[in-house]
Amino acid sequence: MLQQPVRGDRIVIVGGGMAAARLVEGLVARGLGPQTTVLAEEQHAPYNRILLSAVLEGTHRPEALTLREKQWYAARGVDLRLGCLVADIHRDTRTVELADRTTVPYDRLVLATGAIPSLPPIRGTVRADGSLDPRVQAFRSLDDCVRLLALVDRQTLHDRPRRAVIVGGGLLGLQVARALAVRGIETEIVEGRDHLLSSQVDASAGKVLKRSMARLGTQVYLGARATRLTEEGLRLDNGYTLETDLVVLTAGGRPRANLARRAGLTVNRGVIVDDRLRSIDDPHVHAIGDCAEHDGNVTGFVSPAWEQAGVLADVLAGNEATYEGHRVVARLRATDLDVCVLGDPRNEVGEVVEIANPVTGTHRRLVVREGRIVAGALVGDLSRVGVITQAFDRQTVLGDHEAGRLLLPEPMPAGAARPRLPDDAEVCSCAGVDAGRIRACRSLEDVRETTRATTGCGGCAPAVRQLLATREPELSMEGTPL
């Protein structure tokens, strides 16, 4: 019989990302803060990594990304250690060894180590001493973002980059390209596959995205791979050489599972865990977020990582809880570029309902099975994303023509006000927050503190602000007639 968690267990979390931060919040809510230690490699308190492109674009300040201040952890008894590199896990003694050779004992160990960026094999990007060419920047962490900001914000035109090439045409690549373009830098994207967002949308939607990027001033090179960085620029395998002052690498990542592998835990793409998010080799070790693999799937998105954190907080508190997988909702954050992906629209099986208008830059596609939306991709028009996401999340059974109507703009009589969003309509898919909970808050700060809405992908921020602006004011007893 597997040993169950007990009160007083020493909980050690390796990693200081969004999954770890959410888990700590859950543990604190269950009274387990004083027995929790967080070993975070970065020097910053856990922050919202998804909004890094918003910092680069200039719509957010770096300090606004912090999920909880260091004082918050200390006040709740959580031992948050920043700049703490874990070297090894010793399962026989249940200790974690740090880079300085000190050890931290645990009863329950949680791996929340996230993912590491994949560096494409481009010759010339790494110099003889092992450092990157000054023109080359990765974009994964807050430090990466700050370094890139320092480059693009240089005061002299001679030193400031004028042209940038983004290697990778995924969600992050598009966001970085738009952020740099908004700052006046001429941007180009190199993507090795045959269309943009190839992991999320089909070729038709990818073509619409490419046209939208061209309309916004960004040239896209598809089916091409960067092979060498020279003094003349970035050379592609199709014979082109792109003149550039800056190369930003955004070509995806892979689960960071080296610690688990060295500790003898079973690793496929990520650390393999069961329905209680335990390693299949050791019931004292758990994994969540990008480094975990459950039922053959790795997440890569914040909403399933947060759901895993909630389940694991219950498990560590000794409660009955299981993780059964999560329907992923991914939003792209970029000025003048709207994309939302539900589930896996490229591979999900079902009847397809699709509406596209390449001229206006819109492409909407739903995959429906047994009357339920099982996947979807919305490009260029998110006017009905709230209703569609709600139907997807709740697995609502739709009428014969309802899926098609959901892809059409909401009919609005001239001069009519927009209908009131029902209280049970989901607004934030990352944190699972509905409109009623938003209306119960007094301010945006109150929303972030009490519901965590807007602190994930940030795609719900416009809807949250609209709900707050139209909420009914609370009645004051002062001056009210008896």
C-alpha positions in Angstrom: 0.0 0.0 0.0 1.3 3.4 -1.0 2.1 5.8 1.8 -0.3 8.7 2.0 0.8 12.3 2.6 0.5 13.4 6.3 0.5 16.8 8.0 4.0 17.8 8.8 5.6 16.3 5.7 8.4 18.5 4.4 7.4 19.5 0.9 10.2 20.7 -1.4 9.4 22.2 -4.8 12.1 22.3 -7.4 11.4 25.2 -9.7 10.0 28.8 -9.4 7.8 29.1 -12.4 4.0 29.6 -12.8 3.1 26.0 -11.9 5.2 26.1 -8.7 3.7 29.5 -7.7 0.2 28.1 -8.2 1.0 25.0 -6.2 2.3 27.1 -3.3 -0.9 29.2 -3.3 -2.9 25.9 -3.0 -0.7 24.6 -0.2 -1.0 27.9 1.7 -4.7 27.8 1.4 -4.7 24.3 2.9 -2.4 25.3 5.8 0.8 23.7 4.5 2.8 26.9 3.9 5.2 26.5 6.9 6.3 23.1 5.8 7.0 24.1 2.1 10.3 25.0 0.6 10.7 26.4 -2.9 14.1 26.1 -4.7 14.0 28.6 -7.6 16.9 28.9 -10.0 16.2 32.4 -11.1 16.9 35.5 -9.0 13.3 36.7 -9.4 10.3 35.7 -7.4 7.9 33.6 -9.5 6.5 35.7 -12.4 4.1 35.4 -15.4 6.3 34.1 -18.2 3.5 34.3 -20.7 3.5 38.1 -20.5 7.2 38.6 -21.4 6.2 39.6 -24.9 3.9 42.2 -23.4 6.9 43.7 -21.6 8.9 43.6 -24.8 6.0 45.4 -26.6 5.9 48.0 -23.8 2.3 47.4 -22.5 3.6 45.9 -19.2 6.4 46.8 -16.8 8.8 44.0 -15.8 7.8 44.3 -12.1 4.1 43.9 -13.1 4.7 40.3 -14.0 5.5 39.2 -10.4 2.8 36.8 -9.3 3.5 37.1 -5.5 6.1 39.3 -3.8 8.8 37.6 -1.7 7.2 39.1 1.4 4.0 37.2 0.6 5.9 33.9 0.8 7.7 34.8 4.0 4.5 36.0 5.7 2.9 32.6 5.2 5.9 30.6 6.4 7.0 29.4 2.9 10.8 29.2 2.5 11.4 30.7 -0.9 15.1 30.4 -2.0 16.0 32.4 -5.1 19.1 31.8 -7.2 19.1 28.2 -6.0 20.5 25.6 -8.4 19.6 22.0 -7.7 22.4 19.6 -8.7 21.0 16.2 -7.8 18.2 14.3 -6.2 19.1 11.5 -3.8 16.0 9.3 -3.4 17.6 6.9 -1.0 18.1 9.6 1.6 15.2 11.8 0.4 17.5 14.8 0.0 18.0 17.4 -2.7 21.7 18.4 -3.3 22.3 22.0 -4.3 25.2 23.3 -6.4 27.0 24.5 -3.3 26.8 20.9 -2.0 24.4 21.6 0.8 21.4 19.4 1.0 17.7 19.9 1.7 15.6 17.0 3.1 12.2 16.2 1.9 9.2 13.9 2.5 7.5 15.0 -0.6 9.4 16.3 -3.6 7.7 18.2 -6.4 9.5 18.7 -9.8 8.2 21.9 -11.4 11.3 22.5 -13.6 9.4 23.6 -16.7 11.0 23.4 -20.1 14.3 24.5 -21.7 14.5 26.2 -25.1 15.5 24.3 -28.2 18.5 25.9 -29.8 18.4 25.3 -33.6 21.7 24.1 -35.1 22.8 27.4 -36.7 26.5 27.7 -37.3 28.1 30.9 -36.2 25.6 31.7 -33.4 28.0 30.3 -30.7 31.5 31.8 -30.5 34.7 29.9 -29.8 34.5 30.7 -26.0 31.0 29.2 -25.9 29.1 32.5 -25.6 26.4 33.5 -28.1 27.2 36.0 -30.8 26.1 39.5 -29.6 23.4 39.6 -32.3 21.8 36.4 -31.0 19.2 36.5 -28.2 17.1 33.8 -26.6 13.7 34.7 -25.3 12.6 32.5 -22.5 13.2 34.2 -19.2 12.8 37.7 -17.6 16.5 38.2 -17.8 16.4 37.4 -21.6 13.6 39.9 -21.9 15.5 42.6 -20.0 18.6 42.1 -22.2 16.5 42.4 -25.3 14.9 45.5 -24.0 18.3 47.0 -23.4 19.2 46.4 -27.0 16.0 47.9 -28.6 15.9 50.8 -26.2 19.4 52.1 -26.9 19.4 55.9 -27.4 21.7 56.1 -30.4 20.5 55.0 -33.9 23.9 53.6 -34.7 23.7 51.0 -31.8 20.0 50.2 -31.9 18.9 47.2 -34.0 17.0 48.2 -37.2 16.3 44.7 -38.5 15.5 41.5 -36.6 15.0 37.9 -37.7 12.8 35.7 -35.5 13.7 32.0 -35.8 10.5 30.1 -35.1 6.9 30.7 -36.2 5.0 29.4 -33.2 3.0 31.4 -30.7 6.1 32.9 -29.0 7.7 33.8 -32.4 4.7 35.7 -33.6 4.4 37.6 -30.3 8.1 38.6 -30.3 7.9 39.6 -34.0 4.9 41.9 -33.3 6.5 43.3 -30.1 9.6 44.3 -32.0 7.6 45.6 -35.0 5.6 47.8 -32.6 8.9 49.3 -31.4 9.8 50.2 -35.0 12.1 47.4 -35.8 11.8 45.7 -39.3 11.1 42.1 -38.5 11.2 38.8 -40.5 10.2 35.3 -39.4 11.9 32.1 -40.5 9.8 28.9 -40.0 11.0 25.5 -41.0 7.5 24.0 -41.5 5.0 24.8 -44.2 2.9 27.3 -42.3 2.8 29.4 -39.1 1.5 28.0 -35.8 1.9 24.5 -37.4 1.5 22.8 -34.0 -1.9 24.5 -33.3 -3.7 25.3 -36.6 -4.1 23.9 -40.1 -2.5 25.2 -43.3 -5.5 27.3 -44.2 -5.4 29.2 -41.0 -1.6 29.4 -41.3 -2.0 31.2 -44.7 -4.4 33.7 -43.2 -1.8 34.4 -40.5 0.9 34.8 -43.0 -1.1 37.4 -44.9 -2.0 39.2 -41.7 1.7 39.3 -40.7 2.6 40.7 -44.2 -0.1 43.4 -43.8 1.5 44.3 -40.5 4.9 44.6 -42.1 6.5 41.3 -41.3 7.8 39.0 -44.0 7.6 35.3 -43.4 9.8 32.6 -44.9 8.2 29.2 -44.7 9.8 25.8 -45.3 13.2 27.4 -44.7 15.8 26.8 -42.1 18.5 29.1 -40.9 21.9 27.4 -41.4 24.6 30.0 -40.7 25.1 33.4 -39.2 27.7 35.5 -41.0 28.8 39.1 -41.2 26.4 39.5 -44.1 23.4 38.2 -42.1 21.5 35.0 -41.5 21.8 32.5 -44.3 18.9 30.2 -45.1 18.9 26.7 -46.7 16.9 28.1 -49.7 19.8 30.4 -50.7 18.6 33.6 -49.2 20.7 35.7 -46.8 18.7 38.0 -44.5 20.5 41.1 -43.5 19.9 41.6 -39.7 21.2 43.2 -36.6 19.4 40.9 -34.3 18.4 37.2 -34.3 15.9 36.1 -31.7 15.5 32.3 -31.1 12.0 31.2 -30.3 12.0 27.7 -31.8 10.2 25.9 -29.0 11.3 24.0 -26.0 11.4 20.5 -24.4 10.6 19.3 -20.9 13.4 19.9 -18.4 13.7 16.4 -17.0 17.5 16.0 -16.5 17.3 15.9 -12.7 14.6 13.2 -12.8 16.5 11.2 -15.4 19.7 11.2 -13.2 17.7 10.2 -10.2 16.5 7.1 -12.0 12.9 8.1 -12.6 11.1 7.1 -15.8 11.2 9.8 -18.3 9.8 9.8 -21.8 9.3 13.3 -23.1 8.7 14.4 -19.5 8.6 12.8 -16.1 5.9 10.1 -16.3 3.3 10.6 -13.6 0.0 8.8 -12.6 -3.4 10.3 -11.9 -2.2 11.7 -8.6 0.8 13.3 -10.3 3.2 10.9 -8.7 6.2 9.5 -10.4 5.4 5.9 -11.4 8.7 4.9 -9.8 8.6 6.7 -6.4 5.4 7.8 -4.6 7.4 10.5 -2.7 8.2 12.3 -6.0 5.7 14.3 -8.0 5.9 16.4 -11.2 3.6 19.1 -12.6 3.7 21.6 -15.5 5.9 21.5 -18.6 8.2 18.8 -17.2 5.5 16.3 -16.4 4.0 13.7 -18.8 0.6 12.4 -17.9 -1.2 9.8 -20.1 1.3 10.3 -22.9 0.8 14.1 -22.9 2.9 17.1 -21.9 1.2 20.4 -21.3 3.1 23.4 -22.5 0.3 25.7 -21.5 -0.5 27.5 -18.2 -4.1 26.3 -17.8 -3.4 22.5 -17.4 -0.3 23.3 -15.3 -2.5 25.3 -12.9 -5.1 22.5 -12.8 -2.3 20.0 -12.0 -1.2 22.4 -9.2 -4.6 22.4 -7.7 -5.0 18.6 -7.8 -1.5 18.1 -6.3 -2.2 20.6 -3.5 -5.2 18.4 -2.6 -3.1 15.3 -2.8 -0.3 16.7 -0.6 -2.9 17.7 1.9 -4.1 14.1 2.1 -7.3 14.6 0.2 -8.8 12.5 -2.5 -8.0 14.1 -5.9 -7.0 12.9 -9.3 -5.9 14.6 -12.5 -7.8 13.5 -15.6 -6.3 15.8 -18.2 -7.4 19.3 -19.2 -8.9 20.9 -22.3 -6.3 23.4 -23.4 -7.2 27.0 -24.4 -4.3 29.0 -25.8 -4.4 32.7 -26.6 -1.8 34.7 -28.6 -1.0 38.0 -27.1 0.1 40.5 -29.8 -1.1 43.9 -31.0 -3.4 43.6 -34.0 -3.1 39.8 -34.1 -5.9 37.7 -32.5 -5.6 33.9 -32.2 -7.3 31.4 -29.9 -6.8 27.7 -30.0 -9.1 25.2 -28.3 -7.7 21.7 -27.8 -6.0 20.1 -30.7 -7.8 21.2 -33.9 -5.2 19.6 -36.2 -5.6 16.1 -34.9 -9.0 15.9 -33.2 -11.5 13.7 -35.1 -15.0 15.0 -35.8 -17.2 17.1 -38.2 -15.5 20.3 -39.2 -17.4 23.6 -39.3 -15.3 26.3 -41.0 -15.6 29.9 -42.1 -12.7 31.8 -43.6 -12.2 35.2 -45.2 -8.5 35.7 -46.2 -9.2 39.3 -47.3 -10.2 40.4 -43.8 -7.7 38.0 -42.2 -10.2 35.8 -40.4 -10.4 32.0 -40.2 -12.7 30.2 -37.8 -12.8 26.4 -37.4 -14.6 24.1 -35.0 -14.3 20.4 -34.7 -17.6 18.9 -33.4 -18.2 15.3 -32.3 -21.6 14.0 -31.0 -22.8 17.6 -30.9 -19.9 18.8 -28.7 -17.0 21.1 -29.6 -13.9 19.1 -29.1 -11.4 21.5 -30.7 -11.2 24.8 -32.5 -9.1 27.6 -33.9 -10.1 31.2 -34.2 -7.9 33.6 -36.2 -8.6 37.3 -36.6 -12.0 37.4 -35.0 -12.5 36.6 -31.3 -15.8 38.4 -30.9 -17.5 35.2 -29.7 -14.6 33.5 -28.1 -16.2 33.6 -24.6 -19.3 31.7 -25.7 -17.3 29.2 -27.8 -14.9 28.6 -24.9 -17.7 28.0 -22.5 -19.3 25.5 -24.8 -16.0 23.8 -25.3 -15.1 23.7 -21.6 -18.5 22.4 -20.5 -18.9 20.1 -23.4 -22.3 21.5 -24.1 -24.4 19.6 -26.6 -25.2 21.9 -29.5 -28.1 22.0 -31.9 -27.7 21.0 -35.6 -26.9 24.5 -36.8 -25.6 26.0 -33.5 -21.9 25.4 -34.2 -22.1 27.3 -37.5 -24.0 30.2 -35.8 -21.2 30.4 -33.2 -18.8 31.3 -35.9 -20.8 34.2 -37.2 -20.6 37.6 -35.7 -23.1 38.2 -32.9 -26.2 39.9 -34.4 -26.6 43.4 -32.9 -29.5 45.6 -33.8 -28.6 49.2 -34.5 -28.2 51.2 -31.4 -28.7 48.1 -29.1 -26.4 47.5 -26.1 -24.4 44.3 -26.0 -26.2 41.6 -24.0 -25.2 41.0 -20.5 -22.7 38.1 -20.1 -24.3 35.5 -17.8 -22.7 35.1 -14.4 -21.8 31.5 -15.1 -20.0 32.3 -18.4 -16.3 31.5 -18.1 -14.1 34.5 -18.6 -10.7 33.3 -17.6 -9.9 29.7 -18.8 -6.5 29.7 -17.2 -7.9 30.1 -13.7 -11.4 28.9 -14.3 -13.1 32.2 -13.3 -16.7 33.1 -14.4 -18.3 36.5 -15.0 -20.1 36.4 -11.6 -16.9 36.2 -9.7 -15.4 39.1 -11.7 -18.5 41.2 -11.0 -18.1 40.5 -7.3 -14.7 42.2 -7.3 -14.2 45.9 -6.7 -11.1 46.5 -8.9 -8.6 44.9 -11.2 -6.2 44.4 -8.3 -9.0 42.7 -6.4 -9.6 40.4 -9.4 -6.0 39.4 -9.5 -5.7 38.9 -5.8 -8.9 36.9 -5.2 -9.4 35.0 -8.5 -6.0 35.1 -10.3 -7.8 36.0 -13.5 -5.6 38.0 -15.9 -2.4 36.5 -14.3 -2.2 33.6 -16.8 -2.1 34.2 -20.5 -3.7 37.6 -20.1 -6.2 37.0 -22.9 -9.1 37.6 -20.6 -7.9 41.1 -19.6 -10.2 43.1 -22.0 -13.3 41.1 -20.9 -12.4 41.6 -17.2 -12.0 45.3 -17.6 -15.3 45.5 -19.5 -17.1 43.6 -16.7 -15.6 45.8 -14.0 -16.6 49.0 -16.0 -20.2 47.8 -16.3 -20.7 46.3 -12.9 -23.5 47.7 -10.8 -22.2 50.0 -8.0 -22.7 48.9 -4.5 -25.4 50.8 -2.6 -24.2 53.0 0.2 -26.2 53.4 3.4 -25.1 57.0 3.7 -27.9 59.3 2.6 -30.3 56.4 1.9 -33.8 57.2 3.1 -35.3 54.9 5.7 
